[in-house]
Amino acid sequence: DISRSTLSHALECEGQVLRQGPSPPPSPSPLSSCQFRSGFDLPHLNMYWDAKSQEDCCQLCAGFSGCKGAVFRFSGNPKNTCWPSLEVNGSTHMTGVTSCIIQH
C-alpha cells in the first residue's frame, strides 16, 4: 500500500500532480480491466482528476502505482471527476457515482 504523501510525491516527480480542482488529467496507461459498481462510493483520496467516463477514470487510476480503484462522479458537484482510492474495501451506497476496481 502507498500513503497519500508518497503518491503525491511520486506524481510530482513524474510531473503529474493531483490537485483539488480542475486540472489536466495525467496520460492514461494501456487499457486495464475494471469492475464497475454503479451507486457505490469507495474510501478515496481528497483529490481528483477530470474524467469523461467511468472507463476513462479506470484508466487514469490504472496508470498510477498504488491506485486500486477509483470513484467516477457523473452527477453532482464536481461533475465528471475521478477520485483515486488506495483501498477498495468499505464501499458505501451513494447516488451519482460509479466505483471502479482495477482487475489484475
C-alpha positions in Angstrom: 0.0 0.0 0.0 1.1 3.6 -0.7 0.4 6.6 1.5 -1.2 9.8 0.3 2.1 11.7 0.7 4.1 9.0 -1.2 1.6 9.0 -4.0 1.6 12.8 -4.2 5.4 12.9 -4.2 5.6 10.2 -6.9 3.2 12.1 -9.1 5.1 15.4 -8.6 8.3 13.6 -9.6 6.5 12.4 -12.7 5.3 15.9 -13.4 1.7 14.8 -13.0 0.3 16.5 -9.8 -3.1 15.7 -8.4 -4.9 18.8 -7.5 -8.1 19.8 -5.7 -10.0 21.3 -8.6 -10.0 21.1 -12.4 -6.6 20.2 -13.9 -5.5 18.4 -17.0 -5.6 14.6 -16.4 -2.4 12.6 -16.5 -1.8 10.4 -19.5 -3.6 7.1 -19.2 -1.8 3.8 -19.2 -2.5 1.0 -21.6 -6.1 -0.3 -21.2 -6.8 -2.1 -17.9 -9.7 -4.2 -16.9 -12.1 -2.8 -14.3 -15.0 -4.0 -12.3 -17.7 -1.3 -12.1 -20.3 -0.9 -9.4 -22.9 1.7 -10.1 -24.1 3.6 -7.0 -21.2 2.7 -4.7 -18.5 5.0 -3.3 -15.1 3.9 -2.2 -12.9 5.5 0.5 -10.9 7.8 -1.7 -8.2 10.5 -1.6 -9.3 14.1 -1.2 -8.2 15.0 -4.7 -9.5 14.2 -8.2 -8.9 14.2 -12.0 -11.3 15.4 -14.6 -12.7 12.3 -16.4 -15.0 11.8 -19.4 -16.4 8.4 -18.4 -16.1 5.6 -15.9 -13.7 3.8 -18.3 -11.6 6.9 -18.5 -11.5 7.1 -14.7 -10.4 3.4 -14.5 -7.6 4.0 -17.0 -6.4 7.1 -15.0 -6.2 5.1 -11.8 -4.5 2.2 -13.6 -1.7 4.5 -14.6 -0.6 5.1 -11.0 1.2 2.7 -8.7 -0.8 2.1 -5.5 -4.2 3.1 -7.0 -6.5 0.1 -6.5 -9.8 1.7 -7.6 -11.5 5.0 -8.2 -14.9 6.7 -7.9 -16.3 8.3 -11.0 -18.8 11.1 -10.1 -21.1 11.6 -13.1 -23.6 13.9 -11.4 -23.4 16.4 -8.6 -20.5 18.8 -8.0 -17.8 18.5 -9.2 -19.3 16.5 -12.1 -17.2 14.2 -14.4 -14.4 13.7 -11.9 -12.4 10.7 -10.9 -11.3 10.2 -7.2 -8.4 7.7 -6.7 -8.6 5.1 -4.0 -5.8 3.2 -2.3 -8.4 0.9 -0.7 -11.3 -1.0 -2.2 -12.9 -2.3 1.0 -15.6 -0.3 2.8 -17.8 0.8 -0.1 -20.9 2.8 0.7 -24.1 3.4 -1.3 -24.2 6.8 -3.0 -26.1 8.2 -5.9 -24.4 9.8 -8.9 -21.2 7.7 -8.7 -19.8 4.5 -10.0 -16.8 2.8 -8.4 -14.2 1.0 -10.5 -11.9 -1.6 -9.1 -8.8 -2.4 -11.1 -8.6 -6.1 -12.1 -5.2 -7.7 -12.1 
